[in-house]
């Protein structure tokens, strides 16, 4: 699960927490679309989604997601 963490002002990445959360959600949405061959998921993707149950991610999909997030935040 992805959990939003409270942050005092700006995140360590130099972005507002809302921007960071939205950016991560966008990365997740892109990967879900690719895995589902362009089809939208049955439920909206949110930060509290379960990768296995809600998004259907297996270990390879989780590894790909981690890699994409790491590349988004050098």
Backbone as ProteinMPNN parsed JSONL, in Angstrom:
{"seq_chain_A": "XXXXXXXXXXXXXXXXXXXXXXXXXXXXXXXXXXXXXXXXXXXXXXXXXXXXXXXXXXXXXXXXXXXXXXXXXX", "coords_chain_A": {"N_chain_A": [[0.829, -1.188, 0.0], [0.358, 2.258, -0.629], [0.961, 4.979, 1.346], [-0.023, 8.178, 2.292], [2.082, 10.551, 3.707], [2.27, 12.836, 6.4], [3.65, 16.055, 5.931], [5.641, 18.799, 6.903], [6.204, 21.299, 5.407], [7.562, 21.657, 2.582], [8.314, 18.808, 0.586], [11.187, 16.597, 0.779], [12.005, 16.457, -1.798], [11.749, 18.856, -2.963], [9.249, 19.554, -3.781], [5.79, 20.316, -3.357], [3.777, 18.421, -1.069], [1.309, 17.575, -2.185], [1.81, 17.771, -4.913], [3.806, 15.857, -5.198], [2.409, 13.514, -4.46], [0.469, 13.454, -6.502], [2.116, 13.177, -8.723], [3.26, 10.636, -8.265], [0.919, 9.111, -8.355], [0.28, 9.486, -11.054], [2.376, 8.087, -12.304], [1.764, 5.506, -11.419], [-0.774, 5.188, -12.613], [-0.093, 5.264, -15.36], [1.426, 2.906, -15.59], [-0.491, 0.982, -14.862], [-2.315, 1.281, -16.973], [-0.703, 0.396, -19.102], [-0.26, -2.273, -18.32], [-2.838, -3.231, -18.407], [-3.363, -3.098, -21.039], [-4.227, -0.624, -22.136], [-6.808, -0.397, -21.161], [-9.027, 1.062, -18.807], [-8.777, 0.858, -15.231], [-11.101, -0.991, -13.097], [-11.789, 0.393, -10.788], [-11.243, 3.677, -9.386], [-7.865, 4.821, -9.188], [-6.136, 5.265, -6.246], [-4.173, 6.659, -3.537], [-4.313, 4.846, -1.446], [-4.68, 2.356, -2.521], [-4.44, -1.188, -2.831], [-1.737, -2.904, -4.072], [-1.681, -5.594, -5.021], [-4.365, -6.669, -4.702], [-6.192, -4.572, -5.575], [-5.032, -3.439, -7.89], [-3.899, -5.485, -9.29], [-1.175, -6.069, -9.434], [1.747, -7.961, -9.891], [4.856, -9.392, -8.7], [6.754, -8.554, -10.595], [5.517, -6.332, -11.761], [5.407, -4.633, -9.56], [8.156, -4.25, -9.143], [8.794, -2.919, -11.521], [7.288, -0.596, -11.158], [8.59, 0.553, -8.938], [11.074, 1.096, -10.112], [10.314, 2.994, -12.053], [9.349, 5.083, -10.446], [11.688, 5.725, -9.069], [13.2, 6.719, -11.209], [11.743, 8.974, -11.75], [12.353, 10.647, -9.711], [15.216, 11.752, -9.444]], "CA_chain_A": [[0.0, 0.0, 0.0], [1.0, 3.563, -0.582], [0.331, 5.807, 2.376], [0.388, 9.579, 2.307], [2.705, 10.907, 4.975], [2.2, 14.276, 6.652], [4.912, 16.774, 5.767], [5.472, 20.151, 7.421], [6.062, 22.31, 4.356], [7.883, 21.037, 1.304], [8.922, 17.49, 0.683], [12.625, 16.665, 0.532], [12.253, 16.492, -3.232], [11.549, 20.212, -3.443], [7.883, 19.691, -4.291], [4.723, 20.28, -2.358], [3.307, 17.039, -0.894], [0.226, 17.266, -3.125], [2.435, 17.563, -6.223], [4.494, 14.572, -5.142], [1.386, 12.469, -4.479], [-0.126, 13.409, -7.841], [3.136, 12.651, -9.624], [3.328, 9.191, -8.039], [-0.325, 8.548, -8.899], [0.389, 9.479, -12.516], [3.259, 6.973, -12.661], [0.988, 4.283, -11.19], [-1.823, 5.116, -13.638], [0.535, 4.907, -16.633], [1.788, 1.493, -15.553], [-1.733, 0.201, -14.871], [-2.833, 1.303, -18.352], [0.137, -0.488, -19.908], [-0.503, -3.659, -17.928], [-4.208, -3.584, -18.809], [-3.406, -2.865, -22.483], [-4.992, 0.569, -22.46], [-8.115, -0.357, -20.5], [-9.071, 1.719, -17.503], [-9.073, -0.073, -14.136], [-12.508, -0.935, -12.697], [-11.964, 1.371, -9.71], [-10.265, 4.76, -9.462], [-6.597, 4.576, -8.502], [-5.899, 6.204, -5.157], [-2.951, 6.363, -2.795], [-4.473, 3.73, -0.516], [-4.95, 1.12, -3.254], [-3.583, -2.341, -2.592], [-1.152, -3.253, -5.368], [-2.092, -6.928, -5.456], [-5.818, -6.847, -4.766], [-6.909, -3.548, -6.337], [-4.418, -3.11, -9.173], [-3.465, -6.702, -9.964], [0.275, -6.071, -9.629], [2.553, -9.069, -9.398], [6.17, -8.922, -8.252], [7.421, -7.841, -11.69], [4.875, -5.024, -11.9], [5.869, -3.81, -8.43], [9.55, -3.877, -9.418], [8.748, -1.904, -12.582], [6.789, 0.636, -10.551], [9.67, 1.127, -8.132], [12.06, 1.643, -11.04], [9.773, 4.217, -12.668], [9.317, 6.146, -9.435], [13.076, 6.135, -8.849], [13.612, 7.548, -12.347], [11.011, 10.243, -11.68], [12.946, 11.461, -8.642], [16.668, 11.477, -9.434]], "C_chain_A": [[0.867, 1.242, 0.0], [0.248, 4.38, 0.446], [0.867, 7.221, 2.261], [0.946, 9.893, 3.684], [2.597, 12.406, 5.182], [3.59, 14.9, 6.56], [4.675, 18.21, 6.198], [5.28, 21.187, 6.321], [6.315, 21.667, 3.004], [8.502, 19.679, 1.537], [10.415, 17.612, 0.419], [12.966, 16.737, -0.946], [12.054, 17.88, -3.812], [10.173, 20.45, -4.03], [6.926, 19.738, -3.112], [4.23, 18.837, -2.244], [2.208, 16.647, -1.882], [0.779, 17.005, -4.524], [3.117, 16.204, -6.276], [3.488, 13.431, -5.223], [0.778, 12.338, -5.868], [0.851, 12.835, -8.859], [3.258, 11.135, -9.494], [2.073, 8.515, -8.58], [-0.277, 8.473, -10.418], [1.273, 8.338, -13.0], [2.505, 5.654, -12.511], [-0.066, 4.116, -12.283], [-1.255, 4.719, -14.992], [0.861, 3.422, -16.679], [0.542, 0.612, -15.588], [-2.317, 0.156, -16.28], [-2.031, 0.374, -19.252], [-0.156, -1.951, -19.597], [-1.885, -4.137, -18.367], [-4.438, -3.32, -20.291], [-4.36, -1.744, -22.857], [-6.349, 0.673, -21.798], [-8.004, 0.329, -19.148], [-9.341, 0.676, -16.42], [-10.524, 0.066, -13.699], [-12.788, 0.088, -11.605], [-10.937, 2.479, -9.877], [-9.005, 4.415, -8.665], [-6.372, 5.683, -7.488], [-4.651, 5.778, -4.403], [-3.092, 5.187, -1.84], [-4.849, 2.418, -1.208], [-3.959, 0.034, -2.848], [-3.061, -2.808, -3.948], [-1.634, -4.599, -5.878], [-3.589, -6.996, -5.715], [-6.491, -5.858, -5.712], [-6.356, -3.334, -7.747], [-3.924, -4.327, -9.943], [-1.972, -6.769, -10.231], [0.877, -7.369, -9.097], [3.928, -8.517, -9.035], [6.905, -8.154, -9.344], [6.825, -6.451, -11.89], [5.299, -4.099, -10.766], [7.305, -3.35, -8.642], [9.614, -2.795, -10.496], [8.279, -0.568, -12.028], [7.877, 1.318, -9.729], [10.711, 1.777, -9.032], [11.565, 2.952, -11.658], [9.726, 5.376, -11.676], [10.725, 6.645, -9.155], [13.573, 7.026, -9.977], [12.911, 8.903, -12.354], [11.625, 11.206, -10.679], [14.439, 11.176, -8.53], [17.357, 12.036, -8.206]], "O_chain_A": [[1.963, 1.263, 0.559], [-0.98, 4.456, 0.407], [2.075, 7.43, 2.146], [0.35, 9.541, 4.702], [2.809, 13.174, 4.244], [4.573, 14.342, 7.049], [3.628, 18.783, 5.897], [4.268, 21.888, 6.316], [5.385, 21.188, 2.355], [9.136, 19.436, 2.564], [10.865, 18.627, -0.113], [14.102, 17.047, -1.306], [12.175, 18.069, -5.023], [9.956, 21.452, -4.711], [7.229, 19.258, -2.02], [4.263, 18.101, -3.231], [2.179, 15.514, -2.362], [0.288, 16.132, -5.238], [3.02, 15.488, -7.272], [3.694, 12.48, -5.976], [0.591, 11.225, -6.358], [0.453, 12.091, -9.756], [3.35, 10.429, -10.499], [2.16, 7.454, -9.2], [-0.746, 7.498, -11.005], [0.957, 7.69, -13.998], [2.596, 4.783, -13.376], [-0.232, 3.021, -12.82], [-1.865, 3.921, -15.704], [0.606, 2.755, -17.682], [0.529, -0.406, -16.28], [-2.767, -0.898, -16.73], [-2.599, -0.35, -20.069], [-0.284, -2.77, -20.507], [-2.073, -5.317, -18.663], [-5.58, -3.318, -20.752], [-5.186, -1.879, -23.76], [-6.986, 1.724, -21.862], [-7.006, 0.186, -18.441], [-10.062, -0.291, -16.665], [-11.127, 1.12, -13.899], [-13.905, 0.597, -11.505], [-9.87, 2.251, -10.447], [-9.077, 3.795, -7.604], [-6.408, 6.87, -7.814], [-4.134, 4.679, -4.603], [-2.087, 4.585, -1.459], [-5.288, 1.474, -0.551], [-2.795, 0.31, -2.559], [-3.84, -3.075, -4.862], [-1.963, -4.729, -7.057], [-4.024, -7.34, -6.814], [-7.28, -6.264, -6.565], [-7.113, -3.08, -8.684], [-3.568, -4.218, -11.116], [-1.542, -7.454, -11.158], [0.556, -7.814, -7.995], [4.136, -7.304, -9.061], [7.612, -7.193, -9.044], [7.555, -5.497, -12.159], [5.525, -2.909, -10.988], [7.64, -2.2, -8.359], [10.406, -1.859, -10.388], [8.817, 0.478, -12.39], [8.059, 2.532, -9.822], [11.177, 2.881, -8.75], [12.328, 3.911, -11.77], [10.028, 6.515, -12.03], [10.942, 7.849, -9.018], [14.295, 7.991, -9.728], [13.434, 9.871, -12.907], [11.447, 12.42, -10.775], [14.877, 10.45, -7.637], [18.569, 11.885, -8.057]]}, "name": "protein", "num_of_chains": 1, "seq": "XXXXXXXXXXXXXXXXXXXXXXXXXXXXXXXXXXXXXXXXXXXXXXXXXXXXXXXXXXXXXXXXXXXXXXXXXX"}
